[in-house]
Amino acid sequence: MLKVLQAHLTEPTSRGLADAVARAVASGSLEAGTRLPPIRSVAETLQLSPTTVSAAWATLRRAGTIRTEGRHGSFIADTGTAGADGRYRRAIGNAVQFRLDLSTGVPDPALLPSWRSALRTLGDTSTPHSYLDDPVVPTLAETIRRTWPNDAERLTIVDGATDAVASILPVLGGFGSRVAIENPAFPPFLDLLESSGMRALPLALDEHGPRPDSLAGALSQGTEIVLLQPRGQNPTGVSLTPRRARELARVLAGSTAIVVENDSLDAIASTDLVSLSSHHPDRVVHVRSFSKAYGPDLRLAAVGGPERLIRALEQRRQLGQGWSSRLLQRLLLQLLTDPATQREVANARAAYRRRRESLVDALAAHGVRVGGDDGINVWVPVLDEVSALQSLAAKGIGAAPGSPFQIEHGERPGPHIRVTAGLLAEGIPDVADALGAAARAGSPISR
């Protein structure tokens, strides 16, 4: 087995070793059930440090490529077996019941519009009864196009933003593909990259969006895909500015990378959408999710972009779910065109903005500076993540740990926690007091 790893190893790093094992598995050189040699043996043979080998094994466990059975050692996993819990579950999967749980990143149910009128109208609407009908309700596509950031060649509907990203990634790349993604990032997207064997290259952020120098560095490393959140980035709340979009577009002009934009806020965003599709329409796939504005159970997102890419996505979906429910599409159409519903959404947008701004201002009074300008979350810097979470838990408040949002390699943003400000209908001063104390809890030495 060690000879197999030597043959596939091209880079003497933990990621290089993880790639070597995964390539050997993909080629059939290593079969499911094969026991991995002891870490020290691998290190000596490949002239790597035991720490490097251990880190590679950890990466492979997260991707589900290997499994560990305690003293019995580590083995190549069967296809489809899962490794450790993904980042998303680590971010929000706390079983503790808090008096005030601000860890979830979900919209406030009280601010979601009522579906009652739309459902009544839907009852009088005929729906297709064929597997061969157009996967997108034409009137819905026309309605969505009126507010799309560019004249996309083709538009389709999928089952939410994560489904959109999961569907487009295999169209754009495969195992070993390099994907530039904001750091910190939305944990499910990092889970998707790890599970597919793609390599996440971190993009540093500032108050204007991804930094051009960081994007240039990622492109120089062979980036094929750039995955961005253009406004209210989760978890930071940062939104792309027009000037920064122009700077990023100039950097992208010297590459062939495809950009995937995920606008998860849509109608509850308080900032204007700035899209790179205005600069590179032939290389941008734009995703718009409707769940946060209209309800998580709606599970619909629109995907628009170049004809060749959207058709490839649709063809890939034919191997699985085929299309997204046209019944739900017609429900979304009713919600998008009903004046009363749109007034409810506008009120929600204003409420989310007030809540976030109020919490940010209250935190500033405690000496805690929080960036970003949109969305339902705030990214709170702390001295020590574990101590901060324990401090909040002692007061009955839950928050999400920052580590699952961060990419291990590259420039790290430092210890943070994510707090869902959008759920704070009241009690913001008390929450800010608790967060101020949590931010100072522990010591940077404990990291």
N, C-alpha and C positions, 0 to 999 in steps of 0.2 A: 504493500500500500504506500509506503514511503516513497518508492520509486515513481508511483503514479502522481503523488503530490509534487515531487520534484519536476516532473514533466510538465505540469500545468502551472507551476508557480512562476509568475512574471514580475512580481513586485514584493520585496522583502518586508512587508508590513502586515498588520493584522487583517486589513481589508484584502490585501493581495492573497493571503493564505485562505481567507474565507472564499474569495472568488475561485481559487484553485480547486478547493473541495467541491464547490457548487458546479464548476465546469466538469469535473470528473464524474459527478453524479449525473449531470445532464447527458454526458457522452456515453454513459453506461460503464465507465471504467470502475466506478464504485457502486455497488448494489445496495439496496435497502437491507438493513440488518448487519452490514459490515461494521465490525468493532474498530474504533479509532485507536491508534497506538497511544501510549501514555504521553502526556504533554512534554515531559522531559526528553523522551525519545525523538519526538517530532522536532523539538527545538534543536537538539544536537545534530540531527541529520540535515536539517534545512538551514542550520546556522542562524537561528532566530532565538530571541530571548523567550524564556517560559512565559513571561508576561504577554508578549506578542501573540503566542499560540493560544493562551487562555482567552485573550480578547477576541481572537478569531472564532474560537469555539462559542463564545457568548453571542457573537453576531449570528452565527449559524443556528444557534438554538432559537433566537428571536425570529428568524426567518422560517423555522420549522424544518430546516435541512437535516439537523441532527437532533437526537434526544439523549438525555443523560439519565442513567439509572443508578445513581449513587455510587457505591463502591464497585459496582459491576462495570462502570466505565461509560463511555459515550459511543453511540452507534449512529449510522446513517439511518435517517427516519424513512418510514414508508411514505409514498406519495400521498399528500393530503393531510398528513398528521400535522398538528399545530405545535408550535413551541410555547414559550412562556406567554403570559397574557400580553396583548398588544398595548401600545402606548395609550390608546383611547381608554381602555379599561383601567389602566393605571392612573389616568388623569381624573376620571369621574367615577370609578368603580368602588368608592368607599362604602362599605356596608353600614357605617355608623349613621344613625338617624339624628340629624342636627335640628335644633330649634329653628335655625335659619340656614338653609343650604344654598350657598352661592357658588358651588363648584360645577354646576351642570352645563352652563353655556346655552341654556334653552330660553326661548322667549317666555314672557309672563303670560300665562293662560288668560288672565283678566284683560289683556290688551289684544287678544286675537279677535278677528271679526266673527260675527255670527254667520253660520252657513244656512240658517233656517230658510230665509227667502230664496237663496240660490238652490237649495235642495227641492223646494216646492216647484220652482220653475223647471228644474231638471226633470221632474216627474212627467212633464208634458213634452219632453224632447225625445225623439226617436234616436236610437243608437245603432251602430252597425252590428250585424250578426254574422260577419264573415271574417275569416283569417286573412283575407286578401285585400281588405280595405287599406287606404293610406294610413300609415302609422301615426300621422299627425292630423288632428282635426284642422282643416284648412282655415276656418274662421279664427281659431285660436292662434295659429301661426301668423295670420295677418295682424291680429291685435298686438301680439308680442313684438312684431317687426316695427311697429310705430315708435317704440321707445328703445329699439336696439341701437347699440353704439355705432354700428356701421351697416352698410348694405351687404349683409352676409350672403354668400352665394347659396347656402342651404342652411335650413334650420330643422332641428328635430327635437323630440321630447323624450326624456329618460326619467328614471325613478329617483330623482334627487341628485344633489351635487356630488356626493361620494360615488354614486353609480356612474355619473358622467365622467368623473376622473378615472374610475376603475375601468370604464369602457374605452376611453381614448388612449390611455397609456400603452396598452398592447398594440394599438394601431401605430403609435409613433416610435416605439422602441421595444426592447426585450431585455433578457438577462444581461447584466453588465452595463446597460445604458446609463449614462450620467444625466441626472436631473437636477438642475439648479432650483432650489426652493428656499423661501424665506426662513431665516433662523432668528426667533422661534417660528414654528410652523404648526398647522393644524394636525394633531396627532394621527387621525385616521389616514391622512395622506402619507405620513411617514410610514405607517403600518403597511399601506399599499406598496410603497417602494421596496420596503424590506421583504415583504412576502413574495414579490415578483423578481427579486434579485437585482433590482435597479439600485444605482448608487446615488444617494442624496448628497449634493454639493451645497453647502450653506451660503445663502445670500444675506449679508449684513444689512440691517435696516437703520434708517434714521427717521426724522420726523416727516420726510418727504416721500418715503418709500424705499425700495431696494436701492443700495448704493451702486452707482455706475461702475466704480472700480472693482467692487465685489463681483458684479456680473461679468466684467471683462476677465477677471481671474477665473471664474467658473467656465467661461467659454474657451479660455486657453487650455483648459483641462479636458476638452472634448465634449462639453455639454451638448446634448441633442434636444433636450426638452427643458423649458423654463416654466415652472408652476408658480403662479402668483395669485394673491388676493388683492384686487385693485382698490378696495375701500373698506374701512372698518376691519382691517386685518385681524383675524383671530389667531393669537390672543391680544395683540398690542393695540388694536384700534387705529393703527396708522393707515392713512389713505394716500394714494398716489396723486401727486400734483401734476398739473400740465407741464411745467418746466422739467420735472424729473422724468416724465414720460418721454419727452423729446430727447433727453440725455440718454435714456435707456434705449430708445429707438436707434440712435446713432451708434451705440455699441453693438446692437443686434444686427445692424446693417452689414457688418463684416463677418457674419456667420450664417449658417443654414438652420439654426435652432428654431423649433416650433414653440410658440408661447401658448400656454393654457391658462386662461384667466377664470377665476372662480369668484363671481359676485354673489355671495351668500346672503347679503342683506336686502338687496333690491329695494322694495318699496318702503322699508323702515330705515333706510340710510338717510342721514341728514346732509351728507356731502354729495356733490355732483360726481357722477361716474366719469373717470378718466380711463380710457381704454387704449392699449397699444395697437388695437385693430385700426385705429385712425391713421397709424403710421405704416403698419405692415399687414394689411388686410389678408394677404395671401399666406400669412404664416401665424395667424392668431386664431385659436379656438376659444370662443367666449362662452362661459357657463353662467346661467342665471337661475338661482334657486328661489322657489316661492314659499318654502316651508316656514321660514322665520316670520314672514309677514302674514301668511294666511293660515298656518297651522302645520305642525310637524307631521300629522297623519296624511297630509296631502301628498307628500312624497313625489313631487314633480319638479323637474328642472328643464330649462330650454338650453340647447347647445347649438351654437351657430358658428359658421366659419367657411373655409374653402370647400367647395363641392367634393373634391377627392377625399378629404379627411372625414367629412360628415357621412358620406356614403359608406366609407369603410367602417365607420363606427356602427352604422345601421346594419350592415351585413354581418358584423361580428355579433350583434345582439340577436340576429335571427337564429344563432346557434343556442340561444338561451331563452330569455323572456320574450323575444320577438318585438314587442311594442309595449308602451305604457298604456294603461287602461284608458280607453277613449271616454269612458264614463267619467273618470276623474278629470280628464282634459276638458270635458264640457262643464264640469263643476268649476274648474279654474276659470274658464271663459266667463261664466256667470259672475264670479267674484271680481274679475278684472274690469268688467263693464258695468257693474251695478254701482250707481252713485252713492248709495247709503254705505255699501261696503268700503268704498274708497274713502269716505269721510272717516270711518272707523280706523282704517289703516293710517290715515293722516294724523289722527289723534294719537295713535300708538307711536308713530314716528316722533312726534313732539314730546311725548312722555319719556321715551327712551333717551332722547337727547337731554332733557332736563335731569333725569336721574344720573346719567353718566357725568354730566358737567358738575352737578351738585356734589357727587362723590369725589371727583377729581379736585374740586376747590376745597372741600373739607379735608382731604388728605394733604393738600399743600399747606394748610394751616398747621398740620402736624409735622411739617418738614419732609413729607413723602411726595416726591415728584413723579407723576405718572404721565406718560406720553400718549399719543394718539388723539384722534378727534372725532371718532365715529364708532358705531357698533354698540353691543350690549355688554361688553367685557372691559375690564381694566387689567393691566399687566403691572403688578405691584412689586417694586424692588424690595428685597428683604436681606438682612444679614445672613440668615440661615433658613433654608426652606423648611426643614423638619421642625425647628423650633417655632417658626411662624405658624405652621399648621397646628401645632400642639397648643400654642397660645390662643388661637382662635377657637379650637375645639373645646378648650376649658370654658369658653364663654358661650358655647352652643352654636358656633358659627362654622360652617364648612366652606372650604375653598379648594381649588384644584392645585396640586403641586406643579411647579413650573418645569421640572426636569423632563417629563414626557413630551413637552413641546419643543425641546431643544435637541439639536443635532450634536452628537458627542464630539465629533472632530471639527476643526475649524475654530473660528472666533466665537466664543460663547458669550451670551448676554449677561451672565452672572445669575445668582440666585433670585428667583421671582416666584410669585404665586399668581394664579389667575382668579379674578373675582367677577362674578356676573352681576354687574351694576344694574342691568335691566330688570332684575327681580326686586329691586328696592323701591317699593311703593311708599315706604315710610321708614323712619328710624335711621336715616342716613348719618346724622351726627354721631349716634351711638356706634354705628358700624365703623365709621371713620376713626373713632377713638380706639376701637378694638384693633383695627388694621394698623394704626400708628404704633400701638404697643407691640403688635406682632412683627412689624417691620424691624423693630429694634431688638427682638428676642434672639437669644443665642449669641454666638460670636463668630466672626469670619474665620477664626482659627479652626472651628469645628467642621468646616467644609473640607 
